[in-house]
Amino acid sequence: MSQLEVVAQRVLTPLILGKSGTIAPEDQSVIVMWAQKTALTAMLISSEEQRSAGYGLPPTVYKAFHQRRDRMRPLDASRFWVGRYEGMARRSAVHVTPLAVRIPGIPEPNTPQGYAITLLLGALVLHGLFFTTSALEVGVTMDLGMPQLWPADAPVQWPEGRPCTEASFLRLAAGKMLQSTVAPVEIRAWTPATSLPQSAFMDGKVRVPALCGEHSFFYPIALFEEVRRGKFYAFVTGCECPRSYLIHTESDGVHYKAVGAADGISQMYEDLDGEEICIRDGTGVFSCKRLPAEP
C-alpha cells in the first residue's frame, strides 16, 4: 500500500495546492485506489454494532480491497471524478454515504447497495462511488461536469468542469449529484443511514425519535424556522442508551451524519467549519454551528 502514497503524493500535491496539472491514465487507477483506501481507513471508526446496522463499511469491502493490492485496481463497479474546490472553509474532509439503487414500485433494500466517497484536500475534490455487486451497476453521471477519473480512458486535465463551492460540497458528499443514465432507475442515499424518523412539535421544541427506537431528542423550533429561510445548522445530541449523534438540518428535514461515543462525535462537531451560535429559550442554552446554505 506504500506505493499508493508515493503516487498520490507525486500526482496530487500540485493539485491540492491549486496548480493546474494532468493525471496520466497509468496513474488514475492508483489515485482511485488511494482515495478508496483513505475512505476505508476513515470509516474504521464505526463500531461493529454500527456496521451490522448498515453504517460504516462492511468487512467484505475491506477484504475485496485487500485482494486488489497487487493488481493496483480499484474496487469493482467503481466510478470516480476529480474536480476543484473554491470554498473558503472546509479545507479537508472525508465523507462516505451509503446508497441505494431505487426502482419505482420496489421497496428500498435492507442494506446499502453502494457507497459514495468524497475527499476534499485543499483545492482538490475526489468524488466517486462503488456498487456492492456488479449486478447492480448502472451508468452514472455527475452534475458538476467533473472529468471522469475512473474508468480511465485518457489523460485528465485539472481543473475542468464547474468548481465545487461550500454549499454544493454538502450536496456532493450526500450523493445528491449522482444521476443514473438508466430510466427509471435512480441512485439515492440509503434512507436508514441518512434520514431520521418523523419528528413532531412538543412544548416549543422539535421532538425526534432516536435511532435506538426507544428514546427521543429535542432541538429548538427556531432551527426548524431557519430552514425555511435557507439557513442550516449542525449540532450534537444524544439519548439514554447512551449514544451521541451529529445532526444536520437540511431543506428536506434533519439528517444524522454520525453516531457513536460522545468523545468521537464531539470531535467531529469541533472539526466542522462554521460559526457557532447559542440559542436561548425557556429550557436553557442550545449550541449549534451554522452550515453553508444549499444551492
MIDOSE-1310 file (N, C-alpha, C; in nm, 2 decimals, decimal comma, always signed):
residues 295
msql	+0,08/-0,12/+0,00/+0,00/+0,00/+0,00/+0,08/+0,13/+0,00; +0,21/+0,11/+0,03/+0,30/+0,23/+0,03/+0,31/+0,29/-0,11; +0,30/+0,21/-0,21/+0,30/+0,26/-0,35/+0,19/+0,36/-0,37; +0,08/+0,34/-0,31/-0,03/+0,43/-0,33/+0,00/+0,57/-0,28
evva	+0,07/+0,57/-0,16/+0,11/+0,70/-0,10/+0,21/+0,77/-0,19; +0,30/+0,70/-0,25/+0,41/+0,76/-0,33/+0,35/+0,82/-0,45; +0,26/+0,75/-0,52/+0,20/+0,80/-0,64/+0,11/+0,92/-0,61; +0,03/+0,90/-0,50/-0,07/+1,01/-0,46/+0,01/+1,14/-0,43
qrvl	+0,12/+1,13/-0,36/+0,19/+1,25/-0,33/+0,25/+1,32/-0,45; +0,30/+1,24/-0,54/+0,36/+1,29/-0,67/+0,25/+1,36/-0,75; +0,14/+1,29/-0,77/+0,04/+1,34/-0,87/-0,05/+1,45/-0,81; -0,09/+1,43/-0,68/-0,19/+1,51/-0,62/-0,14/+1,64/-0,55
tpli	-0,02/+1,64/-0,51/+0,03/+1,76/-0,43/+0,01/+1,89/-0,51; +0,05/+1,89/-0,64/+0,03/+2,02/-0,71/-0,12/+2,06/-0,72; -0,21/+1,96/-0,74/-0,35/+1,99/-0,75/-0,41/+2,04/-0,61; -0,36/+1,98/-0,51/-0,41/+2,02/-0,37/-0,37/+2,17/-0,35
lgks	-0,26/+2,21/-0,40/-0,21/+2,35/-0,39/-0,27/+2,44/-0,49; -0,36/+2,39/-0,58/-0,43/+2,47/-0,68/-0,36/+2,49/-0,81; -0,25/+2,41/-0,83/-0,18/+2,43/-0,96/-0,23/+2,34/-1,06; -0,25/+2,39/-1,19/-0,30/+2,31/-1,29/-0,21/+2,19/-1,32
gtia	-0,27/+2,08/-1,37/-0,19/+1,96/-1,40/-0,27/+1,86/-1,48; -0,20/+1,75/-1,50/-0,26/+1,63/-1,58/-0,24/+1,51/-1,50; -0,34/+1,42/-1,50/-0,33/+1,29/-1,44/-0,33/+1,19/-1,55; -0,21/+1,12/-1,57/-0,20/+1,03/-1,68/-0,28/+0,90/-1,65
pedq	-0,32/+0,84/-1,76/-0,40/+0,71/-1,75/-0,34/+0,61/-1,66; -0,21/+0,59/-1,66/-0,14/+0,49/-1,58/-0,14/+0,52/-1,43; -0,17/+0,65/-1,40/-0,18/+0,69/-1,26/-0,32/+0,69/-1,20; -0,42/+0,68/-1,29/-0,56/+0,70/-1,25/-0,61/+0,59/-1,16
sviv	-0,58/+0,47/-1,19/-0,63/+0,36/-1,11/-0,56/+0,37/-0,97; -0,44/+0,41/-0,96/-0,37/+0,42/-0,83/-0,43/+0,53/-0,75; -0,46/+0,64/-0,81/-0,52/+0,76/-0,74/-0,66/+0,72/-0,69; -0,74/+0,64/-0,76/-0,87/+0,60/-0,72/-0,85/+0,50/-0,60
mwaq	-0,76/+0,41/-0,61/-0,73/+0,32/-0,50/-0,69/+0,39/-0,38; -0,61/+0,49/-0,39/-0,57/+0,57/-0,28/-0,69/+0,64/-0,21; -0,78/+0,69/-0,29/-0,90/+0,76/-0,24/-0,98/+0,66/-0,17; -1,00/+0,54/-0,22/-1,08/+0,44/-0,16/-1,01/+0,39/-0,03
ktal	-0,88/+0,37/-0,03/-0,81/+0,33/+0,09/-0,83/+0,44/+0,20; -0,82/+0,57/+0,16/-0,83/+0,67/+0,26/-0,97/+0,67/+0,32; -1,08/+0,65/+0,24/-1,21/+0,65/+0,29/-1,23/+0,52/+0,38; -1,18/+0,41/+0,34/-1,20/+0,29/+0,42/-1,13/+0,30/+0,55
taml	-1,01/+0,36/+0,55/-0,94/+0,38/+0,68/-1,02/+0,48/+0,77; -1,07/+0,58/+0,72/-1,15/+0,68/+0,80/-1,27/+0,61/+0,86; -1,34/+0,52/+0,78/-1,46/+0,46/+0,83/-1,44/+0,35/+0,93; -1,31/+0,32/+0,97/-1,29/+0,22/+1,07/-1,33/+0,27/+1,21
isse	-1,36/+0,40/+1,22/-1,41/+0,44/+1,35/-1,55/+0,39/+1,38; -1,62/+0,34/+1,28/-1,75/+0,28/+1,30/-1,74/+0,16/+1,39; -1,83/+0,14/+1,48/-1,83/+0,02/+1,57/-1,89/-0,10/+1,49; -1,86/-0,22/+1,55/-1,92/-0,34/+1,49/-2,07/-0,33/+1,49
eqrs	-2,13/-0,27/+1,59/-2,27/-0,26/+1,60/-2,32/-0,17/+1,49; -2,26/-0,06/+1,46/-2,30/+0,03/+1,36/-2,29/-0,04/+1,22; -2,18/-0,11/+1,20/-2,16/-0,18/+1,07/-2,27/-0,29/+1,05; -2,30/-0,36/+1,15/-2,41/-0,46/+1,14/-2,54/-0,40/+1,11
agyg	-2,56/-0,27/+1,14/-2,68/-0,20/+1,11/-2,68/-0,13/+0,98; -2,57/-0,14/+0,91/-2,56/-0,07/+0,78/-2,47/+0,05/+0,78; -2,42/+0,09/+0,89/-2,34/+0,21/+0,90/-2,19/+0,18/+0,89; -2,11/+0,27/+0,85/-1,97/+0,23/+0,82/-1,96/+0,15/+0,70
lppt	-1,86/+0,07/+0,69/-1,85/-0,02/+0,57/-1,83/-0,16/+0,62; -1,90/-0,26/+0,55/-1,89/-0,40/+0,59/-1,75/-0,46/+0,57; -1,72/-0,56/+0,64/-1,59/-0,63/+0,63/-1,56/-0,68/+0,49; -1,66/-0,72/+0,42/-1,64/-0,77/+0,28/-1,58/-0,67/+0,19
vyka	-1,61/-0,54/+0,21/-1,54/-0,43/+0,13/-1,39/-0,43/+0,16; -1,36/-0,44/+0,28/-1,21/-0,43/+0,32/-1,14/-0,55/+0,26; -1,21/-0,67/+0,26/-1,14/-0,79/+0,21/-1,13/-0,78/+0,06; -1,23/-0,73/-0,01/-1,22/-0,71/-0,16/-1,11/-0,61/-0,19
fhqr	-1,10/-0,51/-0,12/-0,99/-0,41/-0,15/-0,86/-0,47/-0,13; -0,84/-0,54/-0,02/-0,71/-0,60/+0,01/-0,67/-0,70/-0,10; -0,76/-0,77/-0,16/-0,73/-0,87/-0,26/-0,68/-0,80/-0,39; -0,70/-0,67/-0,40/-0,66/-0,60/-0,53/-0,53/-0,53/-0,51
rdrm	-0,46/-0,55/-0,40/-0,34/-0,47/-0,37/-0,23/-0,50/-0,47; -0,22/-0,62/-0,52/-0,11/-0,65/-0,61/-0,14/-0,60/-0,75; -0,27/-0,60/-0,79/-0,31/-0,56/-0,93/-0,32/-0,41/-0,94; -0,33/-0,34/-0,83/-0,34/-0,19/-0,83/-0,46/-0,15/-0,91
rpld	-0,57/-0,21/-0,88/-0,70/-0,17/-0,94/-0,80/-0,14/-0,83; -0,89/-0,04/-0,86/-0,99/-0,01/-0,76/-1,09/-0,12/-0,74; -1,18/-0,10/-0,65/-1,29/-0,20/-0,63/-1,37/-0,21/-0,75; -1,43/-0,33/-0,78/-1,51/-0,35/-0,89/-1,63/-0,25/-0,89
asrf	-1,69/-0,23/-1,01/-1,81/-0,14/-1,02/-1,79/-0,01/-0,96; -1,67/+0,05/-0,98/-1,64/+0,19/-0,93/-1,65/+0,29/-1,04; -1,68/+0,41/-1,00/-1,68/+0,53/-1,08/-1,62/+0,64/-1,00; -1,53/+0,73/-1,06/-1,47/+0,84/-0,99/-1,45/+0,96/-1,08
wvgr	-1,46/+1,08/-1,02/-1,44/+1,20/-1,09/-1,35/+1,29/-1,00; -1,29/+1,39/-1,07/-1,20/+1,48/-1,00/-1,24/+1,62/-1,03; -1,24/+1,71/-0,93/-1,28/+1,85/-0,95/-1,20/+1,95/-0,86; -1,25/+2,07/-0,87/-1,18/+2,18/-0,80/-1,28/+2,24/-0,69
yegm	-1,22/+2,27/-0,57/-1,30/+2,33/-0,47/-1,26/+2,47/-0,45; -1,36/+2,56/-0,45/-1,34/+2,70/-0,44/-1,40/+2,77/-0,32; -1,44/+2,69/-0,22/-1,49/+2,74/-0,09/-1,38/+2,80/-0,01; -1,42/+2,89/+0,09/-1,33/+2,95/+0,18/-1,30/+2,86/+0,29
arrs	-1,39/+2,78/+0,34/-1,37/+2,69/+0,45/-1,37/+2,55/+0,41; -1,36/+2,46/+0,51/-1,36/+2,31/+0,49/-1,25/+2,27/+0,39; -1,13/+2,28/+0,44/-1,01/+2,26/+0,35/-0,97/+2,11/+0,35; -1,03/+2,03/+0,43/-1,01/+1,88/+0,42/-1,13/+1,81/+0,48
avhv	-1,16/+1,70/+0,42/-1,28/+1,62/+0,47/-1,28/+1,49/+0,40; -1,34/+1,39/+0,47/-1,37/+1,26/+0,41/-1,51/+1,22/+0,44; -1,59/+1,20/+0,34/-1,73/+1,16/+0,36/-1,76/+1,02/+0,29; -1,84/+0,94/+0,35/-1,88/+0,81/+0,29/-2,03/+0,81/+0,31
tpla	-2,11/+0,80/+0,21/-2,26/+0,80/+0,22/-2,31/+0,67/+0,16; -2,38/+0,59/+0,23/-2,45/+0,46/+0,18/-2,55/+0,50/+0,07; -2,56/+0,42/-0,03/-2,65/+0,45/-0,15/-2,74/+0,33/-0,17; -2,85/+0,36/-0,23/-2,95/+0,25/-0,28/-2,98/+0,28/-0,42
vrip	-3,00/+0,17/-0,50/-3,04/+0,17/-0,64/-3,19/+0,16/-0,63; -3,26/+0,27/-0,67/-3,41/+0,27/-0,65/-3,48/+0,25/-0,78; -3,58/+0,16/-0,78/-3,67/+0,14/-0,90/-3,81/+0,16/-0,85; -3,89/+0,25/-0,92/-4,03/+0,27/-0,87/-4,11/+0,15/-0,85
gipe	-4,18/+0,14/-0,74/-4,26/+0,03/-0,71/-4,19/-0,09/-0,63; -4,06/-0,08/-0,62/-3,98/-0,18/-0,55/-3,93/-0,12/-0,41; -3,96/-0,19/-0,30/-3,91/-0,13/-0,17/-3,76/-0,11/-0,16; -3,73/-0,01/-0,08/-3,58/+0,01/-0,06/-3,52/-0,11/+0,01
pntp	-3,39/-0,14/-0,03/-3,33/-0,26/+0,03/-3,30/-0,24/+0,18; -3,28/-0,36/+0,24/-3,25/-0,35/+0,39/-3,10/-0,32/+0,42; -3,02/-0,33/+0,32/-2,88/-0,29/+0,33/-2,84/-0,20/+0,22; -2,73/-0,12/+0,23/-2,68/-0,03/+0,12/-2,64/-0,12/+0,00
qgya	-2,66/-0,06/-0,12/-2,62/-0,13/-0,24/-2,50/-0,06/-0,31; -2,45/+0,04/-0,24/-2,33/+0,11/-0,29/-2,29/+0,22/-0,19; -2,18/+0,29/-0,22/-2,13/+0,39/-0,13/-2,07/+0,50/-0,21; -2,11/+0,63/-0,18/-2,04/+0,75/-0,24/-1,93/+0,78/-0,15
itll	-1,81/+0,82/-0,21/-1,69/+0,86/-0,14/-1,65/+1,00/-0,19; -1,63/+1,09/-0,10/-1,59/+1,22/-0,13/-1,47/+1,26/-0,04; -1,37/+1,31/-0,11/-1,25/+1,35/-0,04/-1,22/+1,50/-0,08; -1,20/+1,58/+0,02/-1,16/+1,72/-0,01/-1,02/+1,75/+0,05
lgal	-0,93/+1,79/-0,03/-0,79/+1,82/+0,01/-0,75/+1,95/-0,05; -0,75/+2,06/+0,02/-0,72/+2,19/-0,03/-0,81/+2,23/-0,15; -0,75/+2,24/-0,27/-0,83/+2,28/-0,38/-0,88/+2,16/-0,46; -0,85/+2,04/-0,41/-0,88/+1,92/-0,49/-1,00/+1,85/-0,43
vlhg	-1,09/+1,80/-0,52/-1,21/+1,72/-0,48/-1,20/+1,59/-0,56; -1,21/+1,48/-0,49/-1,22/+1,35/-0,55/-1,35/+1,29/-0,51; -1,44/+1,25/-0,60/-1,57/+1,21/-0,57/-1,60/+1,08/-0,66; -1,66/+0,98/-0,60/-1,69/+0,86/-0,67/-1,78/+0,77/-0,59
lfft	-1,81/+0,66/-0,65/-1,89/+0,56/-0,59/-1,85/+0,42/-0,63; -1,89/+0,32/-0,55/-1,88/+0,18/-0,60/-2,01/+0,11/-0,55; -2,05/+0,01/-0,64/-2,17/-0,07/-0,61/-2,12/-0,19/-0,53; -2,20/-0,25/-0,44/-2,16/-0,36/-0,37/-2,15/-0,49/-0,45
tsal	-2,22/-0,49/-0,57/-2,20/-0,60/-0,66/-2,22/-0,55/-0,80; -2,15/-0,61/-0,89/-2,15/-0,56/-1,03/-2,29/-0,58/-1,09; -2,37/-0,67/-1,04/-2,51/-0,69/-1,09/-2,59/-0,56/-1,07; -2,56/-0,48/-0,98/-2,64/-0,35/-0,95/-2,58/-0,23/-1,03
evgv	-2,47/-0,25/-1,09/-2,40/-0,13/-1,16/-2,49/-0,08/-1,27; -2,50/+0,05/-1,27/-2,57/+0,12/-1,38/-2,48/+0,24/-1,42; -2,51/+0,30/-1,54/-2,44/+0,41/-1,58/-2,47/+0,53/-1,49; -2,37/+0,62/-1,46/-2,39/+0,73/-1,37/-2,32/+0,85/-1,42
tmdl	-2,38/+0,97/-1,41/-2,32/+1,09/-1,45/-2,31/+1,18/-1,32; -2,23/+1,28/-1,33/-2,21/+1,37/-1,21/-2,25/+1,51/-1,25; -2,34/+1,58/-1,17/-2,40/+1,70/-1,21/-2,30/+1,82/-1,23; -2,19/+1,82/-1,16/-2,09/+1,93/-1,18/-2,01/+1,93/-1,30
gmpq	-2,02/+1,82/-1,38/-1,95/+1,81/-1,50/-1,80/+1,79/-1,48; -1,76/+1,73/-1,36/-1,62/+1,70/-1,34/-1,57/+1,59/-1,43; -1,44/+1,60/-1,48/-1,39/+1,50/-1,57/-1,38/+1,36/-1,50; -1,41/+1,26/-1,57/-1,41/+1,12/-1,52/-1,26/+1,08/-1,50
lwpa	-1,23/+1,03/-1,38/-1,10/+0,98/-1,35/-1,10/+0,82/-1,36; -1,21/+0,76/-1,34/-1,21/+0,61/-1,35/-1,36/+0,57/-1,39; -1,37/+0,47/-1,48/-1,27/+0,40/-1,55/-1,18/+0,50/-1,64; -1,05/+0,47/-1,65/-0,96/+0,56/-1,72/-0,96/+0,53/-1,87
dapv	-0,96/+0,63/-1,95/-0,95/+0,61/-2,10/-0,87/+0,72/-2,16; -0,83/+0,82/-2,09/-0,75/+0,93/-2,15/-0,69/+1,01/-2,04; -0,58/+1,09/-2,07/-0,53/+1,18/-1,96/-0,64/+1,28/-1,91; -0,64/+1,31/-1,79/-0,74/+1,40/-1,73/-0,67/+1,54/-1,70
qwpe	-0,72/+1,64/-1,75/-0,67/+1,78/-1,73/-0,74/+1,83/-1,60; -0,67/+1,90/-1,52/-0,72/+1,96/-1,40/-0,68/+2,10/-1,39; -0,77/+2,20/-1,36/-0,92/+2,17/-1,33/-1,00/+2,19/-1,45; -1,11/+2,11/-1,46/-1,21/+2,12/-1,56/-1,35/+2,10/-1,49
grpc	-1,46/+2,14/-1,56/-1,59/+2,13/-1,50/-1,62/+2,25/-1,41; -1,74/+2,25/-1,36/-1,77/+2,36/-1,27/-1,71/+2,34/-1,13; -1,66/+2,44/-1,06/-1,60/+2,43/-0,93/-1,70/+2,39/-0,83; -1,66/+2,32/-0,72/-1,74/+2,29/-0,61/-1,73/+2,40/-0,50
teas	-1,84/+2,45/-0,46/-1,85/+2,55/-0,36/-1,88/+2,49/-0,22; -1,88/+2,58/-0,12/-1,91/+2,53/+0,02/-2,05/+2,47/+0,02; -2,14/+2,53/-0,05/-2,28/+2,48/-0,04/-2,29/+2,35/-0,13; -2,24/+2,35/-0,25/-2,25/+2,23/-0,33/-2,17/+2,11/-0,28
flrl	-2,07/+2,14/-0,20/-2,00/+2,03/-0,14/-2,08/+1,94/-0,05; -2,18/+2,00/+0,02/-2,26/+1,92/+0,11/-2,35/+1,83/+0,03; -2,41/+1,88/-0,09/-2,49/+1,80/-0,17/-2,41/+1,69/-0,24; -2,28/+1,73/-0,28/-2,19/+1,63/-0,34/-2,17/+1,51/-0,25
aagk	-2,13/+1,55/-0,12/-2,09/+1,44/-0,03/-2,21/+1,36/+0,01; -2,33/+1,41/+0,00/-2,45/+1,33/+0,03/-2,50/+1,25/-0,08; -2,42/+1,25/-0,19/-2,46/+1,17/-0,31/-2,57/+1,22/-0,39; -2,61/+1,35/-0,37/-2,72/+1,41/-0,44/-2,69/+1,46/-0,58
mlqs	-2,56/+1,45/-0,62/-2,53/+1,49/-0,76/-2,50/+1,38/-0,85; -2,53/+1,26/-0,81/-2,51/+1,14/-0,89/-2,64/+1,11/-0,96; -2,64/+1,09/-1,09/-2,76/+1,07/-1,17/-2,75/+0,94/-1,25; -2,84/+0,85/-1,24/-2,84/+0,73/-1,32/-2,87/+0,76/-1,47
tvap	-2,81/+0,69/-1,56/-2,83/+0,71/-1,70/-2,94/+0,61/-1,75; -2,99/+0,53/-1,66/-3,09/+0,43/-1,70/-3,22/+0,46/-1,64; -3,32/+0,50/-1,72/-3,45/+0,53/-1,67/-3,53/+0,40/-1,65; -3,61/+0,39/-1,54/-3,64/+0,49/-1,44/-3,56/+0,47/-1,31
veir	-3,44/+0,40/-1,32/-3,36/+0,37/-1,21/-3,30/+0,50/-1,15; -3,29/+0,51/-1,02/-3,23/+0,63/-0,95/-3,13/+0,58/-0,85; -3,03/+0,67/-0,83/-2,93/+0,65/-0,73/-2,96/+0,75/-0,62; -2,99/+0,69/-0,50/-3,02/+0,78/-0,39/-2,95/+0,74/-0,26
awtp	-2,94/+0,83/-0,17/-2,88/+0,80/-0,04/-2,97/+0,69/+0,03; -2,91/+0,60/+0,09/-2,99/+0,49/+0,16/-3,06/+0,55/+0,28; -3,19/+0,55/+0,28/-3,27/+0,62/+0,38/-3,23/+0,59/+0,53; -3,22/+0,47/+0,57/-3,19/+0,45/+0,71/-3,06/+0,51/+0,76
atsl	-2,97/+0,54/+0,67/-2,84/+0,59/+0,71/-2,83/+0,74/+0,70; -2,93/+0,80/+0,64/-2,93/+0,95/+0,61/-3,05/+1,03/+0,67; -3,16/+0,96/+0,70/-3,28/+1,03/+0,75/-3,32/+0,98/+0,88; -3,36/+1,08/+0,96/-3,42/+1,05/+1,09/-3,57/+1,02/+1,09
pqsa	-3,62/+0,95/+1,19/-3,77/+0,92/+1,19/-3,85/+1,05/+1,19; -3,98/+1,04/+1,17/-4,07/+1,15/+1,17/-4,06/+1,23/+1,30; -4,05/+1,36/+1,29/-4,04/+1,44/+1,42/-4,18/+1,50/+1,44; -4,19/+1,57/+1,56/-4,32/+1,63/+1,60/-4,28/+1,75/+1,69
fmdg	-4,37/+1,84/+1,70/-4,36/+1,96/+1,79/-4,41/+1,93/+1,93; -4,33/+1,97/+2,03/-4,37/+1,95/+2,17/-4,31/+2,05/+2,26; -4,40/+2,13/+2,32/-4,35/+2,23/+2,42/-4,25/+2,33/+2,36; -4,28/+2,37/+2,24/-4,19/+2,47/+2,18/-4,06/+2,42/+2,12
kvrv	-4,05/+2,28/+2,12/-3,93/+2,22/+2,06/-3,97/+2,12/+1,95; -3,87/+2,07/+1,88/-3,90/+1,96/+1,78/-3,85/+1,83/+1,85; -3,94/+1,74/+1,86/-3,91/+1,61/+1,91/-3,88/+1,51/+1,80; -3,77/+1,44/+1,81/-3,72/+1,34/+1,71/-3,70/+1,21/+1,77
palc	-3,76/+1,10/+1,73/-3,73/+0,97/+1,78/-3,58/+0,93/+1,75; -3,51/+0,88/+1,85/-3,37/+0,85/+1,83/-3,36/+0,72/+1,75; -3,24/+0,69/+1,70/-3,21/+0,57/+1,62/-3,24/+0,44/+1,69; -3,22/+0,44/+1,83/-3,24/+0,32/+1,91/-3,38/+0,28/+1,90
gehs	-3,48/+0,37/+1,87/-3,62/+0,33/+1,87/-3,69/+0,34/+2,00; -3,61/+0,37/+2,11/-3,67/+0,37/+2,24/-3,67/+0,51/+2,30; -3,59/+0,60/+2,26/-3,58/+0,73/+2,32/-3,60/+0,84/+2,21; -3,59/+0,97/+2,25/-3,61/+1,08/+2,17/-3,51/+1,19/+2,20
ffyp	-3,48/+1,28/+2,11/-3,41/+1,40/+2,15/-3,48/+1,52/+2,09; -3,44/+1,64/+2,14/-3,51/+1,76/+2,11/-3,42/+1,87/+2,05; -3,47/+1,95/+1,97/-3,39/+2,07/+1,93/-3,49/+2,19/+1,91; -3,44/+2,31/+1,92/-3,52/+2,43/+1,93/-3,60/+2,45/+1,80
ialf	-3,73/+2,49/+1,81/-3,81/+2,52/+1,69/-3,75/+2,63/+1,61; -3,67/+2,71/+1,67/-3,60/+2,82/+1,59/-3,52/+2,76/+1,48; -3,46/+2,64/+1,50/-3,38/+2,58/+1,39/-3,47/+2,54/+1,27; -3,59/+2,49/+1,31/-3,68/+2,45/+1,21/-3,73/+2,57/+1,12
eevr	-3,75/+2,68/+1,19/-3,79/+2,80/+1,12/-3,67/+2,86/+1,03; -3,55/+2,84/+1,08/-3,43/+2,88/+1,00/-3,42/+2,81/+0,87; -3,46/+2,68/+0,86/-3,46/+2,60/+0,74/-3,54/+2,67/+0,63; -3,66/+2,72/+0,67/-3,74/+2,78/+0,57/-3,68/+2,91/+0,52
rgkf	-3,58/+2,97/+0,59/-3,51/+3,08/+0,54/-3,38/+3,05/+0,46; -3,36/+2,92/+0,44/-3,24/+2,87/+0,37/-3,12/+2,87/+0,46; -3,13/+2,86/+0,59/-3,02/+2,86/+0,68/-3,02/+2,72/+0,75; -2,90/+2,66/+0,76/-2,89/+2,52/+0,81/-2,78/+2,52/+0,91
yafv	-2,79/+2,42/+1,00/-2,71/+2,41/+1,12/-2,67/+2,26/+1,15; -2,56/+2,25/+1,23/-2,52/+2,12/+1,28/-2,52/+2,13/+1,43; -2,55/+2,02/+1,49/-2,55/+2,01/+1,64/-2,53/+1,87/+1,69; -2,49/+1,86/+1,81/-2,46/+1,72/+1,87/-2,57/+1,70/+1,98
tgce	-2,62/+1,58/+1,98/-2,72/+1,54/+2,08/-2,70/+1,40/+2,12; -2,79/+1,34/+2,20/-2,77/+1,20/+2,24/-2,90/+1,15/+2,30; -2,89/+1,02/+2,34/-3,01/+0,96/+2,41/-2,96/+0,88/+2,53; -3,05/+0,81/+2,60/-3,01/+0,75/+2,72/-2,94/+0,61/+2,70
cprs	-2,92/+0,57/+2,58/-2,86/+0,43/+2,56/-2,73/+0,40/+2,62; -2,62/+0,47/+2,62/-2,61/+0,61/+2,56/-2,55/+0,61/+2,42; -2,60/+0,69/+2,33/-2,54/+0,72/+2,20/-2,53/+0,87/+2,18; -2,44/+0,91/+2,10/-2,43/+1,05/+2,06/-2,45/+1,06/+1,91
ylih	-2,51/+1,17/+1,87/-2,54/+1,19/+1,72/-2,49/+1,32/+1,68; -2,44/+1,33/+1,56/-2,41/+1,45/+1,49/-2,52/+1,47/+1,39; -2,60/+1,58/+1,40/-2,72/+1,61/+1,33/-2,70/+1,73/+1,24; -2,74/+1,73/+1,11/-2,75/+1,84/+1,03/-2,90/+1,87/+0,99
tesd	-2,93/+2,00/+0,99/-3,06/+2,04/+0,94/-3,04/+2,06/+0,79; -3,14/+2,01/+0,71/-3,13/+2,03/+0,56/-3,27/+2,07/+0,51; -3,28/+2,10/+0,38/-3,41/+2,15/+0,33/-3,52/+2,05/+0,34; -3,49/+1,92/+0,34/-3,59/+1,82/+0,35/-3,60/+1,75/+0,48
gvhy	-3,54/+1,82/+0,58/-3,56/+1,76/+0,72/-3,42/+1,76/+0,79; -3,42/+1,69/+0,90/-3,30/+1,67/+0,98/-3,23/+1,53/+0,94; -3,10/+1,53/+0,93/-3,03/+1,41/+0,89/-2,92/+1,39/+0,99; -2,89/+1,26/+1,03/-2,78/+1,24/+1,11/-2,66/+1,21/+1,02
kavg	-2,54/+1,25/+1,06/-2,42/+1,24/+0,99/-2,32/+1,14/+1,05; -2,34/+1,12/+1,18/-2,26/+1,02/+1,25/-2,32/+0,98/+1,38; -2,29/+0,86/+1,43/-2,34/+0,81/+1,55/-2,23/+0,73/+1,62; -2,22/+0,75/+1,75/-2,11/+0,68/+1,82/-2,09/+0,73/+1,96
aadg	-1,97/+0,71/+2,02/-1,93/+0,76/+2,15/-1,93/+0,91/+2,16; -1,96/+0,97/+2,27/-1,97/+1,11/+2,29/-1,84/+1,18/+2,25; -1,72/+1,13/+2,29/-1,60/+1,20/+2,26/-1,57/+1,21/+2,11; -1,60/+1,10/+2,04/-1,57/+1,10/+1,89/-1,67/+1,19/+1,82
isqm	-1,80/+1,19/+1,86/-1,90/+1,28/+1,79/-1,87/+1,42/+1,82; -1,83/+1,45/+1,94/-1,80/+1,59/+1,98/-1,68/+1,64/+1,90; -1,58/+1,56/+1,88/-1,46/+1,60/+1,80/-1,50/+1,62/+1,65; -1,59/+1,54/+1,59/-1,64/+1,57/+1,46/-1,71/+1,70/+1,45
yedl	-1,79/+1,73/+1,55/-1,85/+1,86/+1,56/-1,75/+1,98/+1,56; -1,65/+1,96/+1,65/-1,55/+2,07/+1,66/-1,47/+2,09/+1,53; -1,46/+1,98/+1,46/-1,38/+1,99/+1,33/-1,46/+2,06/+1,22; -1,59/+2,07/+1,24/-1,67/+2,13/+1,13/-1,64/+2,28/+1,12
dgee	-1,63/+2,33/+1,00/-1,61/+2,47/+0,98/-1,75/+2,54/+0,99; -1,75/+2,65/+1,05/-1,88/+2,72/+1,07/-1,88/+2,80/+1,20; -1,96/+2,90/+1,20/-1,98/+2,99/+1,32/-2,07/+2,92/+1,42; -2,02/+2,91/+1,54/-2,10/+2,85/+1,65/-2,19/+2,96/+1,71
icir	-2,32/+2,93/+1,73/-2,41/+3,02/+1,79/-2,48/+2,95/+1,90; -2,54/+3,03/+1,99/-2,62/+2,98/+2,11/-2,76/+3,03/+2,10; -2,85/+2,94/+2,11/-3,00/+2,97/+2,11/-3,05/+2,96/+2,25; -3,10/+3,06/+2,31/-3,15/+3,06/+2,45/-3,31/+3,06/+2,44
dgtg	-3,36/+2,97/+2,52/-3,51/+2,96/+2,54/-3,54/+2,93/+2,68; -3,66/+2,90/+2,71/-3,70/+2,87/+2,84/-3,64/+2,75/+2,91; -3,58/+2,66/+2,83/-3,52/+2,54/+2,89/-3,37/+2,55/+2,90; -3,31/+2,66/+2,85/-3,16/+2,67/+2,86/-3,10/+2,72/+2,74
vfsc	-2,97/+2,68/+2,71/-2,89/+2,72/+2,60/-2,87/+2,61/+2,51; -2,89/+2,62/+2,38/-2,86/+2,52/+2,28/-2,75/+2,57/+2,18; -2,64/+2,49/+2,17/-2,53/+2,53/+2,08/-2,54/+2,46/+1,95; -2,51/+2,53/+1,84/-2,51/+2,47/+1,71/-2,41/+2,55/+1,62
krlp	-2,38/+2,50/+1,50/-2,29/+2,56/+1,41/-2,36/+2,59/+1,28; -2,35/+2,71/+1,23/-2,41/+2,75/+1,10/-2,34/+2,68/+0,99; -2,41/+2,61/+0,90/-2,36/+2,55/+0,78/-2,38/+2,63/+0,66; -2,30/+2,61/+0,55/-2,33/+2,68/+0,42/-2,47/+2,65/+0,37
aep	-2,53/+2,75/+0,31/-2,66/+2,73/+0,25/-2,66/+2,64/+0,13; -2,76/+2,56/+0,11/-2,77/+2,48/-0,01/-2,79/+2,56/-0,13; -2,74/+2,52/-0,25/-2,76/+2,60/-0,37/-2,90/+2,60/-0,41
